Amino acid sequence: MTPFKTGISTCPICCNSFESLKQKELITIYSLPKSLSKKEDLAQSKILFIVNGEGSLYFEKSREINLKEGSFLILPIGSNYTLEADTDIFFCEFVIDEIISLTDIAVYYQGVRSRSGKFAPYVLSMNEKVWMYLTTTIDFINDGLGCKCYHKIKIREFLHVLRVYFQAEELQRFFQPLRSKTVRFAMTVYENWDKVKTLSELAEMVELSLSGFSKKFRRIFGLSPYQWIMDKRGERIIEELGKGEKSIKQLTEEFEFNSVQHFGYYCKKRFGYSPGKIRQMFKKRENSG
């Protein structure tokens, strides 16, 4: 199973050379030869698209799901699956955790009675418009538009495309896997990690003790809450330095460092460069691009 090369990105904000911040793409394109399989314990929710070929999906303990060319479905965070290639498969995955919100999902369920538990994925088939959207997106990524900013734009666009070209009843069944308790937990974390002062506040939002929250968090995300939040904070700091819209002093206050010197020490230790040097590197890259 080999990810296709996605080219060289020139985005000055989200694509950087800092080893500590290298992130997986939000859109990944794969080829899977016949008789091979892809297994994964999901630490992120994804939409899986079968672009060419056919395969069999085994989702947790549910029955086999046959996937044909043009099939797509949601695989929720905290679950596991195995995709077996019945023929050579060319497929694509969209990571949707940071893009779709609980509010977005709730739109499809207004007036619909709430259910609990886990939900098996529901397979939709691409129509002409979705095919056009997906193949164009893949072409652009393979031509070099592989940055995280572009990926976010295209995934948001896809969510709008769904609303236009599929019936509400179909979308209710499609998004149903994102209504489980595990996914609601993860989405609450994504939507609030940067709004709270302590982990106890996050734990209260999901009605768990701090120890219970930490255990569930590690099981779903594969990291401790502290490490995950520190990684997210680092990403946010790099983004803000790259934008260049706020002064170093403003960023020091926004991210609650004791002083400009403390902020500088943090950046040098985590990223290998001072805030000013990081900003210069982004500016240089932007000018050269």
MIDOSE-1310 file (N, C-alpha, C; in nm, 2 decimals, decimal comma, always signed):
residues 289
mtpf	+0,09/-0,12/+0,00/+0,00/+0,00/+0,00/+0,09/+0,12/+0,00; +0,08/+0,21/-0,10/+0,17/+0,32/-0,12/+0,09/+0,45/-0,14; +0,11/+0,55/-0,05/+0,05/+0,68/-0,07/+0,12/+0,74/-0,20; +0,04/+0,80/-0,28/+0,09/+0,87/-0,40/+0,16/+1,00/-0,35
ktgi	+0,27/+1,04/-0,42/+0,34/+1,16/-0,39/+0,24/+1,28/-0,42; +0,23/+1,37/-0,33/+0,14/+1,48/-0,34/+0,21/+1,61/-0,39; +0,33/+1,60/-0,43/+0,40/+1,72/-0,49/+0,45/+1,81/-0,38; +0,50/+1,93/-0,43/+0,56/+2,03/-0,34/+0,47/+2,14/-0,31
stcp	+0,44/+2,17/-0,18/+0,35/+2,28/-0,14/+0,43/+2,41/-0,13; +0,37/+2,52/-0,16/+0,44/+2,65/-0,14/+0,36/+2,73/-0,04; +0,27/+2,68/+0,03/+0,19/+2,75/+0,13/+0,28/+2,80/+0,24; +0,29/+2,93/+0,26/+0,38/+2,99/+0,36/+0,34/+2,97/+0,51
iccn	+0,21/+2,93/+0,53/+0,16/+2,92/+0,66/+0,16/+2,78/+0,72; +0,10/+2,69/+0,65/+0,08/+2,56/+0,71/+0,19/+2,46/+0,68; +0,27/+2,49/+0,57/+0,37/+2,39/+0,53/+0,51/+2,45/+0,57; +0,57/+2,38/+0,67/+0,69/+2,43/+0,72/+0,80/+2,33/+0,73
sfes	+0,92/+2,36/+0,77/+1,03/+2,27/+0,77/+1,06/+2,23/+0,91; +0,98/+2,25/+1,01/+1,00/+2,22/+1,15/+0,97/+2,07/+1,18; +1,07/+1,99/+1,21/+1,04/+1,85/+1,23/+0,94/+1,82/+1,33; +0,93/+1,90/+1,44/+0,84/+1,87/+1,55/+0,70/+1,90/+1,51
lkqk	+0,67/+1,96/+1,39/+0,53/+2,00/+1,36/+0,49/+1,93/+1,23; +0,57/+1,83/+1,18/+0,53/+1,77/+1,05/+0,40/+1,69/+1,08; +0,29/+1,72/+1,00/+0,16/+1,66/+1,02/+0,12/+1,57/+0,90; +0,04/+1,47/+0,93/-0,01/+1,39/+0,82/-0,11/+1,48/+0,74
elit	-0,11/+1,46/+0,61/-0,21/+1,53/+0,52/-0,35/+1,50/+0,57; -0,44/+1,60/+0,54/-0,58/+1,57/+0,57/-0,64/+1,49/+0,46; -0,59/+1,50/+0,34/-0,63/+1,42/+0,23/-0,52/+1,33/+0,18; -0,54/+1,20/+0,18/-0,43/+1,11/+0,14/-0,49/+1,02/+0,04
iysl	-0,40/+0,99/-0,06/-0,44/+0,91/-0,18/-0,36/+0,78/-0,18; -0,42/+0,67/-0,19/-0,35/+0,54/-0,18/-0,38/+0,45/-0,30; -0,28/+0,36/-0,32/-0,31/+0,24/-0,41/-0,29/+0,12/-0,32; -0,38/+0,02/-0,34/-0,37/-0,11/-0,26/-0,38/-0,22/-0,36
pksl	-0,27/-0,30/-0,38/-0,28/-0,41/-0,48/-0,37/-0,52/-0,43; -0,42/-0,59/-0,53/-0,52/-0,70/-0,51/-0,46/-0,80/-0,40; -0,55/-0,84/-0,31/-0,52/-0,94/-0,21/-0,45/-0,88/-0,08; -0,40/-0,76/-0,09/-0,35/-0,70/+0,03/-0,46/-0,63/+0,11
skke	-0,42/-0,59/+0,23/-0,52/-0,52/+0,31/-0,46/-0,40/+0,39; -0,55/-0,32/+0,43/-0,51/-0,20/+0,51/-0,59/-0,21/+0,64; -0,52/-0,21/+0,76/-0,58/-0,22/+0,89/-0,55/-0,09/+0,96; -0,65/-0,04/+1,04/-0,62/+0,08/+1,11/-0,71/+0,09/+1,24
dlaq	-0,65/+0,13/+1,35/-0,73/+0,18/+1,46/-0,73/+0,33/+1,45; -0,85/+0,38/+1,44/-0,87/+0,52/+1,40/-0,86/+0,62/+1,52; -0,76/+0,71/+1,51/-0,74/+0,82/+1,60/-0,80/+0,95/+1,54; -0,86/+0,93/+1,43/-0,93/+1,05/+1,36/-1,05/+0,99/+1,28
skil	-1,15/+1,07/+1,26/-1,26/+1,03/+1,18/-1,23/+1,06/+1,03; -1,27/+0,97/+0,95/-1,23/+0,99/+0,80/-1,35/+0,95/+0,71; -1,35/+1,01/+0,59/-1,43/+0,97/+0,49/-1,35/+0,89/+0,39; -1,39/+0,77/+0,36/-1,31/+0,68/+0,27/-1,39/+0,68/+0,13
fivn	-1,31/+0,70/+0,02/-1,37/+0,70/-0,11/-1,30/+0,59/-0,19; -1,37/+0,50/-0,26/-1,32/+0,41/-0,35/-1,32/+0,47/-0,49; -1,21/+0,50/-0,54/-1,20/+0,57/-0,67/-1,20/+0,47/-0,79; -1,12/+0,36/-0,77/-1,11/+0,26/-0,87/-1,10/+0,12/-0,80
gegs	-1,16/+0,02/-0,86/-1,15/-0,11/-0,80/-1,26/-0,15/-0,70; -1,25/-0,26/-0,64/-1,34/-0,31/-0,54/-1,27/-0,37/-0,42; -1,34/-0,36/-0,31/-1,28/-0,42/-0,18/-1,39/-0,46/-0,08; -1,34/-0,52/+0,02/-1,43/-0,56/+0,13/-1,38/-0,49/+0,26
lyfe	-1,48/-0,43/+0,33/-1,45/-0,36/+0,45/-1,50/-0,43/+0,57; -1,42/-0,45/+0,67/-1,46/-0,52/+0,79/-1,45/-0,41/+0,90; -1,57/-0,36/+0,95/-1,57/-0,25/+1,04/-1,60/-0,31/+1,18; -1,50/-0,30/+1,27/-1,52/-0,35/+1,41/-1,57/-0,49/+1,40
ksre	-1,69/-0,52/+1,46/-1,74/-0,66/+1,46/-1,86/-0,67/+1,37; -1,88/-0,57/+1,28/-2,00/-0,57/+1,20/-1,97/-0,66/+1,08; -2,07/-0,69/+1,00/-2,06/-0,78/+0,88/-1,97/-0,71/+0,78; -1,94/-0,79/+0,68/-1,86/-0,74/+0,57/-1,94/-0,64/+0,49
inlk	-1,87/-0,53/+0,45/-1,93/-0,43/+0,37/-1,86/-0,43/+0,23; -1,93/-0,46/+0,12/-1,87/-0,46/-0,01/-1,87/-0,32/-0,07; -1,75/-0,28/-0,11/-1,73/-0,15/-0,16/-1,69/-0,15/-0,31; -1,77/-0,09/-0,39/-1,74/-0,09/-0,53/-1,69/+0,05/-0,57
egsf	-1,64/+0,06/-0,69/-1,60/+0,19/-0,75/-1,70/+0,30/-0,73; -1,67/+0,41/-0,67/-1,76/+0,52/-0,65/-1,83/+0,52/-0,51; -1,80/+0,41/-0,43/-1,85/+0,41/-0,29/-1,78/+0,50/-0,20; -1,85/+0,56/-0,10/-1,78/+0,64/+0,00/-1,86/+0,63/+0,13
lilp	-1,79/+0,64/+0,24/-1,85/+0,62/+0,38/-1,77/+0,68/+0,48; -1,83/+0,70/+0,60/-1,76/+0,76/+0,72/-1,71/+0,65/+0,81; -1,58/+0,66/+0,85/-1,52/+0,57/+0,95/-1,49/+0,66/+1,07; -1,56/+0,64/+1,19/-1,55/+0,73/+1,30/-1,42/+0,70/+1,39
igsn	-1,38/+0,81/+1,45/-1,27/+0,80/+1,55/-1,30/+0,70/+1,66; -1,20/+0,63/+1,71/-1,22/+0,53/+1,81/-1,26/+0,39/+1,77; -1,28/+0,38/+1,63/-1,32/+0,25/+1,58/-1,20/+0,19/+1,51; -1,21/+0,07/+1,45/-1,11/+0,00/+1,38/-1,17/-0,06/+1,26
ytle	-1,09/-0,08/+1,15/-1,14/-0,14/+1,03/-1,03/-0,21/+0,96; -1,07/-0,30/+0,87/-0,98/-0,37/+0,77/-1,04/-0,36/+0,64; -0,96/-0,30/+0,54/-1,00/-0,30/+0,40/-0,92/-0,40/+0,32; -0,99/-0,49/+0,26/-0,92/-0,60/+0,18/-0,95/-0,57/+0,04
adtd	-0,84/-0,57/-0,05/-0,85/-0,54/-0,19/-0,89/-0,67/-0,27; -1,02/-0,67/-0,32/-1,06/-0,78/-0,41/-1,00/-0,76/-0,55; -0,98/-0,64/-0,59/-0,90/-0,61/-0,71/-0,80/-0,50/-0,67; -0,71/-0,46/-0,76/-0,63/-0,34/-0,73/-0,72/-0,23/-0,70
iffc	-0,69/-0,15/-0,59/-0,78/-0,04/-0,55/-0,70/+0,09/-0,55; -0,77/+0,19/-0,59/-0,72/+0,33/-0,58/-0,82/+0,40/-0,49; -0,78/+0,45/-0,38/-0,88/+0,51/-0,29/-0,82/+0,63/-0,22; -0,91/+0,71/-0,16/-0,87/+0,84/-0,10/-0,94/+0,85/+0,04
efvi	-0,87/+0,92/+0,13/-0,93/+0,94/+0,26/-0,92/+1,09/+0,30; -1,03/+1,14/+0,35/-1,04/+1,27/+0,41/-1,05/+1,27/+0,56; -0,96/+1,34/+0,63/-0,97/+1,35/+0,78/-1,06/+1,47/+0,81; -1,16/+1,44/+0,89/-1,27/+1,55/+0,90/-1,28/+1,60/+1,04
deii	-1,20/+1,56/+1,14/-1,22/+1,60/+1,28/-1,22/+1,75/+1,30; -1,12/+1,82/+1,25/-1,11/+1,96/+1,27/-1,19/+2,04/+1,18; -1,27/+1,98/+1,10/-1,35/+2,05/+1,00/-1,50/+2,05/+1,02; -1,55/+1,93/+1,05/-1,69/+1,91/+1,08/-1,71/+1,92/+1,23
sltd	-1,82/+1,99/+1,27/-1,85/+2,02/+1,41/-1,98/+1,95/+1,46; -2,00/+1,94/+1,59/-2,12/+1,89/+1,64/-2,24/+1,96/+1,58; -2,23/+2,09/+1,57/-2,33/+2,18/+1,51/-2,36/+2,14/+1,37; -2,26/+2,12/+1,29/-2,28/+2,07/+1,15/-2,36/+1,95/+1,14
iavy	-2,33/+1,85/+1,23/-2,40/+1,72/+1,23/-2,54/+1,74/+1,27; -2,57/+1,82/+1,38/-2,70/+1,84/+1,43/-2,80/+1,89/+1,33; -2,75/+1,97/+1,23/-2,84/+2,02/+1,12/-2,92/+1,91/+1,06; -2,86/+1,79/+1,04/-2,92/+1,68/+0,97/-3,02/+1,61/+1,06
yqgv	-3,03/+1,64/+1,19/-3,11/+1,56/+1,28/-3,21/+1,64/+1,36; -3,24/+1,76/+1,30/-3,35/+1,84/+1,37/-3,48/+1,76/+1,36; -3,54/+1,74/+1,48/-3,67/+1,67/+1,48/-3,65/+1,52/+1,47; -3,53/+1,47/+1,46/-3,51/+1,33/+1,46/-3,47/+1,27/+1,60
rsrs	-3,54/+1,17/+1,64/-3,52/+1,11/+1,77/-3,38/+1,06/+1,79; -3,32/+1,10/+1,90/-3,18/+1,06/+1,93/-3,17/+0,92/+1,96; -3,06/+0,85/+1,91/-3,03/+0,71/+1,95/-2,89/+0,70/+2,01; -2,87/+0,60/+2,09/-2,74/+0,59/+2,15/-2,67/+0,46/+2,09
gkfa	-2,54/+0,45/+2,13/-2,47/+0,33/+2,08/-2,38/+0,36/+1,96; -2,32/+0,25/+1,90/-2,24/+0,26/+1,79/-2,32/+0,24/+1,66; -2,28/+0,29/+1,55/-2,35/+0,28/+1,43/-2,26/+0,23/+1,32; -2,30/+0,13/+1,24/-2,22/+0,09/+1,13/-2,22/+0,19/+1,02
pyvl	-2,11/+0,20/+0,94/-2,10/+0,30/+0,83/-2,21/+0,27/+0,73; -2,26/+0,38/+0,67/-2,36/+0,37/+0,56/-2,30/+0,42/+0,43; -2,31/+0,34/+0,33/-2,23/+0,36/+0,21/-2,32/+0,44/+0,11; -2,26/+0,55/+0,06/-2,32/+0,63/-0,05/-2,25/+0,61/-0,18
smne	-2,31/+0,63/-0,29/-2,25/+0,62/-0,42/-2,23/+0,76/-0,48; -2,11/+0,78/-0,54/-2,09/+0,91/-0,60/-2,17/+0,93/-0,72; -2,23/+1,05/-0,73/-2,30/+1,08/-0,86/-2,20/+1,16/-0,95; -2,25/+1,21/-1,06/-2,16/+1,27/-1,16/-2,09/+1,39/-1,09
kvwm	-2,16/+1,47/-1,01/-2,10/+1,59/-0,96/-2,00/+1,56/-0,85; -2,02/+1,46/-0,77/-1,92/+1,42/-0,67/-1,80/+1,36/-0,74; -1,82/+1,28/-0,84/-1,71/+1,23/-0,92/-1,62/+1,34/-0,97; -1,68/+1,44/-1,03/-1,61/+1,56/-1,08/-1,53/+1,63/-0,97
yltt	-1,60/+1,65/-0,86/-1,53/+1,72/-0,75/-1,41/+1,64/-0,70; -1,43/+1,50/-0,68/-1,32/+1,42/-0,62/-1,20/+1,41/-0,72; -1,23/+1,38/-0,85/-1,12/+1,36/-0,94/-1,04/+1,49/-0,96; -1,11/+1,60/-0,96/-1,04/+1,73/-0,98/-0,95/+1,75/-0,86
tidf	-1,01/+1,73/-0,74/-0,93/+1,74/-0,62/-0,80/+1,66/-0,62; -0,82/+1,53/-0,66/-0,70/+1,44/-0,66/-0,60/+1,49/-0,76; -0,65/+1,54/-0,88/-0,56/+1,59/-0,98/-0,48/+1,71/-0,93; -0,54/+1,80/-0,86/-0,48/+1,92/-0,80/-0,37/+1,88/-0,70
indg	-0,41/+1,78/-0,61/-0,31/+1,74/-0,51/-0,19/+1,67/-0,57; -0,21/+1,59/-0,67/-0,10/+1,52/-0,74/-0,02/+1,62/-0,82; -0,07/+1,74/-0,85/+0,00/+1,84/-0,92/+0,08/+1,93/-0,83; +0,06/+1,91/-0,70/+0,14/+1,99/-0,60/+0,07/+2,06/-0,50
lgck	-0,07/+2,07/-0,51/-0,15/+2,15/-0,41/-0,17/+2,05/-0,29; -0,07/+2,03/-0,21/-0,08/+1,93/-0,11/-0,07/+1,98/+0,03; -0,09/+2,12/+0,05/-0,08/+2,17/+0,18/-0,21/+2,16/+0,27; -0,19/+2,17/+0,40/-0,30/+2,15/+0,49/-0,41/+2,25/+0,47
cyhk	-0,38/+2,38/+0,44/-0,48/+2,48/+0,41/-0,57/+2,44/+0,30; -0,51/+2,40/+0,19/-0,58/+2,36/+0,07/-0,67/+2,24/+0,10; -0,62/+2,14/+0,18/-0,70/+2,02/+0,21/-0,82/+2,06/+0,29; -0,81/+2,16/+0,39/-0,92/+2,20/+0,47/-1,03/+2,26/+0,38
ikir	-0,98/+2,35/+0,28/-1,08/+2,41/+0,19/-1,16/+2,31/+0,11; -1,09/+2,21/+0,06/-1,15/+2,11/-0,02/-1,25/+2,02/+0,06; -1,21/+1,99/+0,18/-1,30/+1,91/+0,26/-1,43/+1,98/+0,30; -1,41/+2,11/+0,34/-1,53/+2,20/+0,36/-1,62/+2,21/+0,24
eflh	-1,55/+2,22/+0,12/-1,63/+2,23/+0,00/-1,71/+2,10/-0,02; -1,65/+1,98/+0,01/-1,72/+1,86/-0,01/-1,84/+1,85/+0,08; -1,83/+1,90/+0,20/-1,95/+1,89/+0,29/-2,06/+1,98/+0,24; -2,03/+2,09/+0,17/-2,14/+2,16/+0,10/-2,19/+2,09/-0,02
vlrv	-2,10/+2,02/-0,09/-2,15/+1,95/-0,21/-2,25/+1,84/-0,17; -2,22/+1,77/-0,06/-2,31/+1,67/-0,01/-2,45/+1,72/+0,01; -2,46/+1,84/+0,07/-2,59/+1,90/+0,11/-2,68/+1,93/-0,01; -2,61/+1,96/-0,13/-2,68/+1,99/-0,25/-2,72/+1,87/-0,33
yfqa	-2,64/+1,77/-0,33/-2,66/+1,66/-0,42/-2,71/+1,53/-0,36; -2,74/+1,53/-0,23/-2,80/+1,41/-0,16/-2,92/+1,45/-0,08; -3,01/+1,36/-0,06/-3,13/+1,38/+0,02/-3,10/+1,38/+0,16; -3,18/+1,45/+0,24/-3,16/+1,46/+0,39/-3,16/+1,33/+0,45
eelq	-3,25/+1,24/+0,41/-3,25/+1,11/+0,47/-3,13/+1,03/+0,45; -3,07/+1,04/+0,33/-2,94/+0,97/+0,30/-2,83/+1,03/+0,39; -2,83/+1,16/+0,41/-2,72/+1,22/+0,48/-2,74/+1,19/+0,63; -2,86/+1,17/+0,68/-2,88/+1,13/+0,82/-2,81/+1,00/+0,84
rffq	-2,83/+0,90/+0,75/-2,77/+0,77/+0,77/-2,62/+0,77/+0,75; -2,58/+0,86/+0,66/-2,43/+0,87/+0,63/-2,36/+0,92/+0,75; -2,41/+1,03/+0,81/-2,34/+1,09/+0,93/-2,37/+1,02/+1,06; -2,46/+0,92/+1,06/-2,50/+0,86/+1,18/-2,38/+0,80/+1,27
plrs	-2,27/+0,75/+1,21/-2,15/+0,70/+1,29/-2,09/+0,81/+1,37; -2,11/+0,94/+1,33/-2,05/+1,05/+1,41/-2,14/+1,09/+1,53; -2,24/+1,02/+1,56/-2,33/+1,05/+1,67/-2,30/+0,96/+1,79; -2,20/+0,88/+1,78/-2,17/+0,79/+1,90/-2,11/+0,87/+2,01
ktvr	-2,11/+0,81/+2,13/-2,05/+0,88/+2,24/-1,90/+0,91/+2,22; -1,83/+0,81/+2,16/-1,69/+0,83/+2,14/-1,66/+0,95/+2,05; -1,74/+0,96/+1,94/-1,72/+1,08/+1,85/-1,76/+1,21/+1,91; -1,87/+1,21/+1,99/-1,91/+1,33/+2,06/-1,80/+1,38/+2,16
famt	-1,74/+1,28/+2,22/-1,63/+1,31/+2,31/-1,51/+1,38/+2,24; -1,47/+1,31/+2,12/-1,36/+1,37/+2,05/-1,39/+1,51/+1,99; -1,51/+1,52/+1,94/-1,55/+1,65/+1,88/-1,56/+1,76/+1,99; -1,60/+1,73/+2,11/-1,60/+1,82/+2,22/-1,46/+1,87/+2,25
vyen	-1,36/+1,77/+2,25/-1,22/+1,81/+2,27/-1,17/+1,90/+2,16; -1,20/+1,87/+2,03/-1,15/+1,95/+1,92/-1,21/+2,09/+1,93; -1,34/+2,10/+1,97/-1,40/+2,23/+1,97/-1,37/+2,32/+2,09; -1,31/+2,26/+2,19/-1,30/+2,33/+2,32/-1,16/+2,33/+2,38
wdkv	-1,06/+2,26/+2,32/-0,93/+2,25/+2,39/-0,86/+2,38/+2,41; -0,89/+2,48/+2,32/-0,82/+2,61/+2,33/-0,91/+2,71/+2,40; -1,02/+2,67/+2,45/-1,11/+2,76/+2,52/-1,11/+2,75/+2,67; -1,06/+2,64/+2,72/-1,06/+2,61/+2,86/-0,92/+2,64/+2,92
ktls	-0,92/+2,65/+3,05/-0,79/+2,68/+3,12/-0,73/+2,55/+3,18; -0,81/+2,45/+3,21/-0,76/+2,33/+3,27/-0,83/+2,21/+3,21; -0,76/+2,10/+3,23/-0,82/+1,97/+3,18/-0,95/+1,93/+3,25; -0,96/+1,98/+3,38/-1,08/+1,95/+3,46/-1,20/+2,01/+3,39
elae	-1,19/+2,13/+3,33/-1,30/+2,19/+3,26/-1,34/+2,11/+3,14; -1,24/+2,05/+3,06/-1,28/+1,96/+2,95/-1,35/+1,84/+3,00; -1,30/+1,78/+3,11/-1,36/+1,66/+3,17/-1,50/+1,69/+3,21; -1,53/+1,81/+3,27/-1,67/+1,84/+3,31/-1,76/+1,85/+3,19
mvel	-1,71/+1,90/+3,07/-1,79/+1,91/+2,95/-1,84/+1,78/+2,90; -1,76/+1,67/+2,93/-1,81/+1,54/+2,88/-1,85/+1,45/+3,00; -1,87/+1,52/+3,11/-1,93/+1,45/+3,23/-1,85/+1,33/+3,28; -1,72/+1,35/+3,29/-1,62/+1,25/+3,34/-1,54/+1,31/+3,45
slsg	-1,49/+1,22/+3,54/-1,39/+1,26/+3,63/-1,26/+1,29/+3,55; -1,16/+1,36/+3,61/-1,04/+1,39/+3,55/-0,96/+1,26/+3,51; -0,96/+1,16/+3,60/-0,89/+1,03/+3,57/-0,96/+0,96/+3,46; -1,10/+0,96/+3,46/-1,18/+0,89/+3,36/-1,16/+0,96/+3,22
fskk	-1,15/+1,09/+3,22/-1,13/+1,17/+3,10/-1,00/+1,13/+3,04; -0,89/+1,13/+3,12/-0,75/+1,10/+3,08/-0,74/+0,96/+3,02; -0,81/+0,87/+3,08/-0,80/+0,73/+3,03/-0,87/+0,72/+2,89; -0,99/+0,78/+2,88/-1,07/+0,77/+2,76/-0,99/+0,85/+2,65
frri	-0,94/+0,96/+2,68/-0,86/+1,05/+2,59/-0,75/+0,97/+2,53; -0,67/+0,90/+2,61/-0,55/+0,83/+2,56/-0,60/+0,71/+2,48; -0,71/+0,65/+2,51/-0,76/+0,53/+2,43/-0,80/+0,58/+2,29; -0,86/+0,70/+2,28/-0,91/+0,75/+2,15/-0,80/+0,81/+2,07
fgls	-0,72/+0,90/+2,13/-0,62/+0,98/+2,06/-0,48/+0,92/+2,06; -0,46/+0,82/+2,15/-0,32/+0,76/+2,15/-0,22/+0,85/+2,21; -0,25/+0,96/+2,28/-0,16/+1,04/+2,35/-0,23/+1,09/+2,48; -0,15/+1,13/+2,57/-0,20/+1,19/+2,69/-0,27/+1,33/+2,66
pyqw	-0,37/+1,37/+2,73/-0,43/+1,50/+2,70/-0,33/+1,61/+2,70; -0,23/+1,61/+2,79/-0,13/+1,72/+2,80/-0,05/+1,72/+2,67; +0,00/+1,61/+2,62/+0,09/+1,60/+2,51/+0,01/+1,65/+2,38; -0,12/+1,60/+2,37/-0,20/+1,63/+2,25/-0,22/+1,78/+2,25
imdk	-0,26/+1,84/+2,36/-0,28/+1,99/+2,37/-0,16/+2,07/+2,34; -0,04/+2,02/+2,39/+0,08/+2,09/+2,36/+0,12/+2,09/+2,21; +0,09/+1,97/+2,15/+0,11/+1,96/+2,00/+0,02/+2,06/+1,93; -0,11/+2,07/+1,97/-0,20/+2,16/+1,90/-0,16/+2,30/+1,93
rger	-0,12/+2,33/+2,05/-0,07/+2,47/+2,08/+0,05/+2,51/+1,99; +0,14/+2,41/+1,98/+0,26/+2,44/+1,89/+0,22/+2,47/+1,75; +0,12/+2,39/+1,69/+0,07/+2,42/+1,56/+0,01/+2,56/+1,55; -0,07/+2,59/+1,65/-0,13/+2,72/+1,64/-0,03/+2,84/+1,65
iiee	+0,07/+2,82/+1,73/+0,18/+2,92/+1,74/+0,25/+2,94/+1,61; +0,28/+2,83/+1,55/+0,35/+2,84/+1,42/+0,26/+2,91/+1,31; +0,13/+2,87/+1,31/+0,04/+2,94/+1,22/+0,04/+3,09/+1,24; +0,03/+3,13/+1,36/+0,02/+3,27/+1,39/+0,15/+3,35/+1,36
lgkg	+0,27/+3,28/+1,38/+0,39/+3,34/+1,35/+0,40/+3,35/+1,19; +0,35/+3,25/+1,12/+0,36/+3,25/+0,98/+0,27/+3,36/+0,92; +0,15/+3,38/+0,98/+0,06/+3,49/+0,93/+0,13/+3,63/+0,94; +0,20/+3,65/+1,04/+0,27/+3,78/+1,06/+0,17/+3,90/+1,09
eksi	+0,05/+3,87/+1,14/-0,05/+3,97/+1,16/-0,04/+4,03/+1,30; +0,03/+3,95/+1,40/+0,04/+4,00/+1,54/+0,18/+4,01/+1,57; +0,21/+4,10/+1,66/+0,35/+4,12/+1,71/+0,39/+4,01/+1,80; +0,52/+3,99/+1,83/+0,56/+3,89/+1,92/+0,51/+3,91/+2,06
kqlt	+0,49/+4,04/+2,10/+0,44/+4,07/+2,23/+0,29/+4,03/+2,24; +0,22/+4,05/+2,13/+0,07/+4,01/+2,13/+0,06/+3,86/+2,14; +0,15/+3,79/+2,07/+0,14/+3,64/+2,07/+0,18/+3,59/+2,21; +0,28/+3,66/+2,27/+0,32/+3,62/+2,41/+0,20/+3,63/+2,50
eefe	+0,12/+3,73/+2,49/+0,00/+3,75/+2,58/-0,11/+3,65/+2,54; -0,13/+3,64/+2,41/-0,24/+3,55/+2,37/-0,22/+3,41/+2,41; -0,09/+3,36/+2,41/-0,07/+3,22/+2,45/-0,02/+3,21/+2,59; -0,04/+3,32/+2,66/-0,02/+3,32/+2,81/+0,12/+3,28/+2,86
fnsv	+0,22/+3,33/+2,79/+0,36/+3,32/+2,84/+0,39/+3,43/+2,93; +0,48/+3,41/+3,03/+0,51/+3,51/+3,13/+0,58/+3,63/+3,07; +0,65/+3,62/+2,97/+0,73/+3,73/+2,91/+0,76/+3,70/+2,77; +0,81/+3,80/+2,69/+0,86/+3,78/+2,56/+0,98/+3,68/+2,56
qhfg	+1,06/+3,70/+2,66/+1,18/+3,61/+2,68/+1,14/+3,47/+2,70; +1,03/+3,44/+2,78/+0,98/+3,31/+2,80/+0,93/+3,25/+2,67; +0,86/+3,33/+2,59/+0,80/+3,29/+2,46/+0,92/+3,25/+2,37; +1,02/+3,33/+2,37/+1,13/+3,30/+2,28/+1,21/+3,17/+2,32
yyck	+1,22/+3,15/+2,45/+1,28/+3,03/+2,50/+1,20/+2,91/+2,46; +1,06/+2,92/+2,47/+0,98/+2,81/+2,43/+1,00/+2,78/+2,28; +0,99/+2,88/+2,19/+1,01/+2,86/+2,05/+1,14/+2,79/+2,01; +1,25/+2,84/+2,08/+1,38/+2,79/+2,05/+1,39/+2,64/+2,09
krfg	+1,33/+2,61/+2,20/+1,34/+2,47/+2,25/+1,25/+2,38/+2,17; +1,13/+2,42/+2,13/+1,04/+2,34/+2,06/+1,06/+2,33/+1,91; +1,09/+2,44/+1,85/+1,11/+2,45/+1,71/+1,25/+2,47/+1,66; +1,34/+2,50/+1,75/+1,48/+2,51/+1,71/+1,52/+2,65/+1,67
yspg	+1,42/+2,75/+1,67/+1,45/+2,88/+1,63/+1,37/+2,98/+1,72; +1,42/+3,11/+1,72/+1,35/+3,21/+1,79/+1,22/+3,25/+1,71; +1,13/+3,32/+1,78/+1,01/+3,36/+1,71/+1,04/+3,45/+1,59; +1,14/+3,55/+1,61/+1,17/+3,63/+1,50/+1,23/+3,56/+1,38
kirq	+1,32/+3,46/+1,41/+1,38/+3,38/+1,30/+1,27/+3,30/+1,23; +1,18/+3,24/+1,30/+1,07/+3,17/+1,24/+0,99/+3,26/+1,14; +0,96/+3,37/+1,19/+0,89/+3,47/+1,11/+0,97/+3,51/+0,98; +1,10/+3,53/+1,00/+1,18/+3,56/+0,88/+1,18/+3,44/+0,78
mfkk	+1,18/+3,32/+0,83/+1,19/+3,20/+0,74/+1,06/+3,19/+0,66; +0,94/+3,22/+0,73/+0,82/+3,22/+0,65/+0,82/+3,33/+0,55; +0,86/+3,45/+0,58/+0,86/+3,56/+0,49/+0,95/+3,53/+0,37; +1,07/+3,47/+0,40/+1,16/+3,44/+0,29/+1,10/+3,34/+0,20
rens	+1,03/+3,24/+0,26/+0,97/+3,13/+0,17/+0,85/+3,19/+0,09; +0,78/+3,28/+0,15/+0,67/+3,35/+0,08/+0,72/+3,43/-0,04; +0,83/+3,50/-0,02/+0,88/+3,59/-0,12/+0,94/+3,50/-0,24; +1,00/+3,39/-0,20/+1,07/+3,30/-0,30/+0,97/+3,22/-0,37
g	+0,85/+3,20/-0,31/+0,74/+3,12/-0,38/+0,67/+3,20/-0,49
